[in-house]
Amino acid sequence: MQLRRKTKLEAAIPTASMADIAFLLIIFFMTTTIFATEAGLTIVLPEKGEVPIKGKNLLTLLVNKDGVIKIEDESISLEQVRPFIQEKLAANDSLVISLKTARQCRYGRMVEVFDQLKLAEAKRISFAPAPRK
């Protein structure tokens, strides 16, 4: 009598459809994920270079590290910025406002001042760091 050898069956995991499942998962997560868009300041930047501005057409607005706003060496509150700028723009329609902020100033404070300038309908705004003292 002849004994037959038992053949060992090896366990196998079918991987033929593994790539299909992986791509379906990738597509699912790409279509269901919400991509956050950063809401920043909408600023149109000019071409590189310097534009000469006459002294009478330039108004410097300083914001120091404590958030104090100064226009023409005079401290004003945030609420006074809009009417002051509107008055200056009514007198000089080619006025350029230079917004200078100290490096230690809160970013939010600069945005608040910028918002007041936009509400005053200022079109020519220049951003610059405040001079170091």
C-alpha positions as YAML, in Angstrom:
chain: A
units: angstrom
residues:
- id: 1
  name: MET
  ca: [0.00, 0.00, 0.00]
- id: 2
  name: GLN
  ca: [1.39, 3.25, -1.04]
- id: 3
  name: LEU
  ca: [0.83, 6.32, 1.11]
- id: 4
  name: ARG
  ca: [0.30, 9.55, -0.55]
- id: 5
  name: ARG
  ca: [2.09, 12.50, 0.75]
- id: 6
  name: LYS
  ca: [-0.11, 15.23, 1.98]
- id: 7
  name: THR
  ca: [0.58, 18.44, 0.22]
- id: 8
  name: LYS
  ca: [0.64, 21.43, 2.45]
- id: 9
  name: LEU
  ca: [-1.69, 24.16, 1.39]
- id: 10
  name: GLU
  ca: [-0.21, 27.55, 2.00]
- id: 11
  name: ALA
  ca: [-2.44, 30.39, 3.03]
- id: 12
  name: ALA
  ca: [-2.46, 33.19, 0.49]
- id: 13
  name: ILE
  ca: [-4.00, 36.62, 0.61]
- id: 14
  name: PRO
  ca: [-5.26, 37.76, -2.76]
- id: 15
  name: THR
  ca: [-3.73, 41.14, -3.54]
- id: 16
  name: ALA
  ca: [-5.08, 41.60, -7.03]
- id: 17
  name: SER
  ca: [-7.76, 44.09, -5.95]
- id: 18
  name: MET
  ca: [-5.67, 45.81, -3.23]
- id: 19
  name: ALA
  ca: [-4.59, 48.63, -5.57]
- id: 20
  name: ASP
  ca: [-8.19, 49.26, -6.60]
- id: 21
  name: ILE
  ca: [-9.25, 49.57, -2.97]
- id: 22
  name: ALA
  ca: [-6.36, 51.92, -2.20]
- id: 23
  name: PHE
  ca: [-7.25, 54.23, -5.09]
- id: 24
  name: LEU
  ca: [-10.93, 54.21, -4.14]
- id: 25
  name: LEU
  ca: [-10.00, 55.24, -0.59]
- id: 26
  name: ILE
  ca: [-7.76, 58.02, -1.89]
- id: 27
  name: ILE
  ca: [-10.50, 59.34, -4.17]
- id: 28
  name: PHE
  ca: [-13.05, 59.13, -1.35]
- id: 29
  name: PHE
  ca: [-10.93, 61.14, 1.07]
- id: 30
  name: MET
  ca: [-9.96, 63.69, -1.58]
- id: 31
  name: THR
  ca: [-13.58, 64.38, -2.49]
- id: 32
  name: THR
  ca: [-14.89, 64.52, 1.08]
- id: 33
  name: THR
  ca: [-12.09, 66.62, 2.56]
- id: 34
  name: ILE
  ca: [-12.72, 70.32, 2.93]
- id: 35
  name: PHE
  ca: [-9.70, 72.37, 1.99]
- id: 36
  name: ALA
  ca: [-9.40, 75.49, 4.11]
- id: 37
  name: THR
  ca: [-8.69, 78.67, 2.25]
- id: 38
  name: GLU
  ca: [-6.79, 81.33, 4.12]
- id: 39
  name: ALA
  ca: [-8.67, 84.57, 4.46]
- id: 40
  name: GLY
  ca: [-5.94, 87.17, 4.29]
- id: 41
  name: LEU
  ca: [-5.67, 90.74, 3.19]
- id: 42
  name: THR
  ca: [-6.55, 91.37, -0.44]
- id: 43
  name: ILE
  ca: [-3.79, 93.64, -1.63]
- id: 44
  name: VAL
  ca: [-2.83, 94.44, -5.20]
- id: 45
  name: LEU
  ca: [0.94, 94.76, -5.26]
- id: 46
  name: PRO
  ca: [2.59, 97.15, -7.70]
- id: 47
  name: GLU
  ca: [5.52, 96.35, -9.92]
- id: 48
  name: LYS
  ca: [8.95, 96.32, -8.33]
- id: 49
  name: GLY
  ca: [10.59, 99.71, -8.12]
- id: 50
  name: GLU
  ca: [10.19, 103.04, -6.44]
- id: 51
  name: VAL
  ca: [7.61, 105.65, -7.29]
- id: 52
  name: PRO
  ca: [8.51, 109.24, -6.45]
- id: 53
  name: ILE
  ca: [5.81, 110.93, -4.33]
- id: 54
  name: LYS
  ca: [5.62, 114.61, -3.57]
- id: 55
  name: GLY
  ca: [5.70, 115.51, 0.13]
- id: 56
  name: LYS
  ca: [2.26, 117.12, 0.03]
- id: 57
  name: ASN
  ca: [0.76, 113.91, -1.36]
- id: 58
  name: LEU
  ca: [2.15, 111.67, 1.40]
- id: 59
  name: LEU
  ca: [0.50, 111.12, 4.77]
- id: 60
  name: THR
  ca: [2.40, 108.94, 7.26]
- id: 61
  name: LEU
  ca: [0.37, 106.94, 9.76]
- id: 62
  name: LEU
  ca: [2.46, 105.31, 12.51]
- id: 63
  name: VAL
  ca: [1.40, 102.47, 14.81]
- id: 64
  name: ASN
  ca: [3.88, 101.92, 17.64]
- id: 65
  name: LYS
  ca: [4.56, 98.70, 19.55]
- id: 66
  name: ASP
  ca: [1.82, 99.51, 22.09]
- id: 67
  name: GLY
  ca: [-0.77, 99.99, 19.33]
- id: 68
  name: VAL
  ca: [-0.94, 103.79, 19.64]
- id: 69
  name: ILE
  ca: [-1.80, 105.42, 16.32]
- id: 70
  name: LYS
  ca: [-0.05, 108.65, 15.36]
- id: 71
  name: ILE
  ca: [-0.80, 110.84, 12.38]
- id: 72
  name: GLU
  ca: [1.35, 113.92, 11.87]
- id: 73
  name: ASP
  ca: [2.95, 113.42, 15.34]
- id: 74
  name: GLU
  ca: [-0.46, 113.51, 17.01]
- id: 75
  name: SER
  ca: [-2.02, 110.50, 18.77]
- id: 76
  name: ILE
  ca: [-5.52, 109.56, 17.69]
- id: 77
  name: SER
  ca: [-7.88, 106.71, 18.51]
- id: 78
  name: LEU
  ca: [-8.87, 103.97, 16.09]
- id: 79
  name: GLU
  ca: [-12.36, 105.47, 15.72]
- id: 80
  name: GLN
  ca: [-10.88, 108.82, 14.64]
- id: 81
  name: VAL
  ca: [-8.81, 107.33, 11.80]
- id: 82
  name: ARG
  ca: [-11.67, 106.97, 9.31]
- id: 83
  name: PRO
  ca: [-13.07, 110.54, 9.55]
- id: 84
  name: PHE
  ca: [-9.56, 112.03, 9.59]
- id: 85
  name: ILE
  ca: [-8.54, 110.13, 6.44]
- id: 86
  name: GLN
  ca: [-11.84, 110.97, 4.70]
- id: 87
  name: GLU
  ca: [-11.22, 114.64, 5.41]
- id: 88
  name: LYS
  ca: [-7.66, 114.46, 4.06]
- id: 89
  name: LEU
  ca: [-8.77, 112.55, 0.94]
- id: 90
  name: ALA
  ca: [-11.48, 115.13, 0.26]
- id: 91
  name: ALA
  ca: [-8.81, 117.85, 0.33]
- id: 92
  name: ASN
  ca: [-6.26, 115.90, -1.77]
- id: 93
  name: ASP
  ca: [-7.51, 113.14, -4.08]
- id: 94
  name: SER
  ca: [-3.97, 111.97, -4.97]
- id: 95
  name: LEU
  ca: [-3.02, 111.35, -1.32]
- id: 96
  name: VAL
  ca: [-0.86, 108.30, -0.59]
- id: 97
  name: ILE
  ca: [-1.11, 106.91, 2.94]
- id: 98
  name: SER
  ca: [2.01, 105.27, 4.31]
- id: 99
  name: LEU
  ca: [1.03, 102.83, 7.06]
- id: 100
  name: LYS
  ca: [4.10, 102.18, 9.19]
- id: 101
  name: THR
  ca: [3.91, 99.69, 12.04]
- id: 102
  name: ALA
  ca: [6.49, 98.78, 14.65]
- id: 103
  name: ARG
  ca: [7.84, 95.25, 14.42]
- id: 104
  name: GLN
  ca: [6.59, 94.46, 17.93]
- id: 105
  name: CYS
  ca: [3.06, 95.71, 17.17]
- id: 106
  name: ARG
  ca: [0.20, 93.21, 17.24]
- id: 107
  name: TYR
  ca: [-0.76, 92.05, 13.75]
- id: 108
  name: GLY
  ca: [-4.44, 92.50, 14.61]
- id: 109
  name: ARG
  ca: [-3.90, 96.18, 15.37]
- id: 110
  name: MET
  ca: [-2.37, 96.76, 11.95]
- id: 111
  name: VAL
  ca: [-5.35, 95.01, 10.34]
- id: 112
  name: GLU
  ca: [-7.79, 97.17, 12.35]
- id: 113
  name: VAL
  ca: [-6.08, 100.35, 11.12]
- id: 114
  name: PHE
  ca: [-5.97, 99.00, 7.56]
- id: 115
  name: ASP
  ca: [-9.71, 98.26, 7.75]
- id: 116
  name: GLN
  ca: [-10.38, 101.85, 8.82]
- id: 117
  name: LEU
  ca: [-8.35, 103.09, 5.84]
- id: 118
  name: LYS
  ca: [-10.35, 100.88, 3.48]
- id: 119
  name: LEU
  ca: [-13.64, 102.09, 5.03]
- id: 120
  name: ALA
  ca: [-12.43, 105.65, 4.41]
- id: 121
  name: GLU
  ca: [-12.07, 104.59, 0.75]
- id: 122
  name: ALA
  ca: [-8.32, 105.11, 0.63]
- id: 123
  name: LYS
  ca: [-7.01, 103.58, -2.59]
- id: 124
  name: ARG
  ca: [-3.29, 104.33, -2.32]
- id: 125
  name: ILE
  ca: [-1.89, 102.66, 0.79]
- id: 126
  name: SER
  ca: [1.77, 101.86, 1.33]
- id: 127
  name: PHE
  ca: [2.99, 99.39, 3.98]
- id: 128
  name: ALA
  ca: [6.37, 99.91, 5.61]
- id: 129
  name: PRO
  ca: [8.05, 99.03, 8.89]
- id: 130
  name: ALA
  ca: [8.35, 101.87, 11.37]
- id: 131
  name: PRO
  ca: [11.83, 103.36, 11.70]
- id: 132
  name: ARG
  ca: [13.94, 101.84, 14.45]
- id: 133
  name: LYS
  ca: [14.69, 104.11, 17.36]
...
